[in-house]
Amino acid sequence: MDEETRGFIRGRESFLEFLSEWECTWPSPALADVIREAAGPENVAIVAADVLVGFCSAGRLAGTRVARIVPPIVDLFKRAHSLGVRNFVLPQDAHPPDSPEFDAWGPHCVVGSEEAETVAELKALPFSNLFEVIPNQNLNAGIGTGFPAWLDEHRNVRCFIVVGDCTDLCIYQTAMYLRLRADQFRLDYEVIVPEDCVDTFDIPLVDARKRGVLPHDAELLHSLFLYHMAVNGIRVIRRLTG
């Protein structure tokens, strides 16, 4: 490592310290209070991106970090439903066998495959008939999907709770799509990302070099992308309590 690189790393230390301190300030508001602030459960939607078998339990892109957010997401769904929330939107990868995205990520979540299925824990919920599943072929839930039409049909929804995976990919894109849509069309949206219900995958540098792929530092990228969402006016919280 040359001196210029060492200097660059040393120059980032104060920001990384700030990032760690910032994470300690994340609030944990009560879900009931969030619903009340939105003027009722009919004005709240939970948007769960890619909570799929192919990212949680089976397939080349599945991992334990993402799998561990399934229980808190299921719990959030249950509590939201008990408080009257009925808007559950599930943007999900549903790729054709020749999807261009496979050039970057390899084959995954092909339409009709086990990987493209919603995780069993969510499907087992007695109110799963309320789920609005939105098939998607890219990282942004608002490009070329039925999500914009759903939003137009549910103009009363003003609070979006975004959960799922991955923090730096589909979660970032989905939350930012909602935030940018609100800015563009002057919509009264609040976009909330609870940290306990999102995560990303990890590829340590040593493993990446062995496999000949790019490394992916999950802890760092998780934090950086949550921070960038916050910079853009998205409400990053620790969890929704109650």
N, C-alpha and C positions, 0 to 999 in steps of 0.2 A: 504494500500500500504506500503510495507516494505522499509527500507532505501536503500537497494540494487537496488530496482526498481526505487526509486526516483533518485538515483545517475545515473542510466542508462539514464533516461529521461533528466536530467540536462546535461549529457554529449553529448546529441544530439542537444542541443540548438544552438550551433555555426554552425553546419552543416545546420540546418533548416534555420538559418538566411542567410547563404551563398546561399542556394537554392532559397530563395526569391529574393535575390540580383541578382542571375544568371538569373532568369526569366525576370528581367527588362532589360537585355542585348539582348534579342532575337531581331533579325533584322526583318524587313518587306520588303523584296526585291520585286521589280516589277516582275510580271509574265513574261512580255516581256523580261526582262533581263535574267531570268532563261532560257527561251527558246533560247535566243541568245547564252548564255553560252554553251548550249547543241548542238549548231551548227544547229538549226532548229527544228520546231515543230514535224517533223517526228521522231526525236530522244527523244521525251518526252512521257511518259505514266503517266496517272493518275490511281492509283490503289485504288479503293474505297471498303474497306472491310466491309461487313455486314451492308450496309445501307438498312436495311430491315424493313418491317412492324413489325416483331416480336421483334425488339429492339427499335423501334421508336414510335409506336402508339398502338399496340394491342398485347396481350399476357402477360404471367407472367413475362417475362424479359424486357418488354418495360418500358422506363422511360423518364422523362422530360429532364434530362441532355443530354441524347443521342439525343432526338428529336430536341433539339435546334441547333444541328450542321447541320441539313438538309439544311436550307436556305443558309449558307455559302458554303456548298458543291455544291449545285445546281448552285450558282453564279460562283464558280470556274469552274465548267464544262462549263458553258456558255462562260465565258471569254476565257478559254483555246481553246474551239472550234472556237471562233471568231478569234483567233490568229493562227489557222491552226492545232492544236493538234487533232489527230484522233485516238489515242490509249487510249481507256478507258477500263480498266480491272476491273471486279467486282467479286472478290472472295466472295462467299455467302454460309452461312449455308444452307444445304439441307439434312436433316437427315432422315434416315429410322425410322419407328416407334420403332425399338429396338436398337437405337443408344447407344453405350457404354457411350457416353458423357453425356447421361441423368442421369447417376449415380451421376455426380457432379452437373449438372445444372438443372435437371428435363427436361421434354419434352418441346421442342421448335423448331420452324422452320422446322416442318416435311414436307417432299416433298409433294407438291400439296396443302398445306394449305395456308391460307391468310398470316400467319406469314412469310412464306418463299418467299413472293413476294417483289421485289424491291419497295421502297417507290414510291408513285404516282408522287411526284414532279420530280423524275428522269425519270420515265417511260414516263412522258408527254413531255420531251424534244424532239424537232423535229429530233434530230440526235441520238435518243436512239437505232436505228438500228446498230450503230457502237459499242455498248457495247459488250464486250466479257465476258459473265457471266461464272464464273468458280465454279461449285458446289463443296462444301467442307463439310467434316464430322468431322473436327477437327479444332483446333485453328490456325494451321500453313497452310497457303495457298499453300505451296510448297510440302506438304506430301500427296502423293496419289491423286493428282489432275492433271488437264491439264495445270497448270501454268508453270511448267518447259518446257513443249513442246512449249507453247506460247513464252516463253523467247528465246528458241532456234530458233524459227522461226522469231523472231524480234531482231536479234543481234545488229541492229543499235541503238536500244533504250539504252540510257546511263543515262537518268535522270528519276527517278521514284518519283512521288509525291504521298505519301501514306496518305489517309484520311479515316475516318469512325470510327468504334468502335470495341472493347473498347481499350482505350489507353494501359492498362496493360495486355490485352489479345491478341486479333487478330491483333491489330495495332502493338504492340510490336513484335509479332511473325512474321508478314508479313514483317515489315521493317528490322528486324534482319535476316530473311531468305534471303532477297535481299542483305544485306550487307555481310553476310557470304558467299553467293554464289559468290559474286564479289571477296572476299578475296581468296576463295578456287581455283577459276578458273582464277584469275588475270584479272578480267573484269573491265573496266573503267566505274563503276557505280557511280552516285551520288544519294543518297536516301534522300529525303526531307520530313519532317513531319511538316505541318503548324498547330500550336496549336489550331487555331480557328476552324479547321475542324476535330478535334478528341476530344473524351471525354469518360468517363466511368461512371458506375452506382454507386449509393451511398446507403449504408445500415448503418445508425447510430448505435452506440453501443447499445443504449437503445432498438431500434427496433429489433436488432439482438438477444438480450437476450430474448425478448418477443417471437420471432418467433423460437428460438432455432437454429439459423444459425450463421455462421461466419460474423462478421461485415466487412464492406468494406468502408474505408474512401476515398471517391472519390477524394477530393482535394489533399490529401497526395499522393495517389497512382498515380494519373495523373501526378503530378510533378516528383515523383521519377522515373517513367518509362520513361518519356521524358528525364530526366537527364541520365538515363542508356543508352538510345538510343544515346544520344550525346556522352557519354563516348566511345561508340563503333563506332564512326565515322559517325553517321547519323546526317544530318543537321537539327536541330530543329529551327524553325522560328516562329514568331508571326503570320504572315499571308502573303499571296501573294497579293500584291496591284496592282492597275492599271486596 
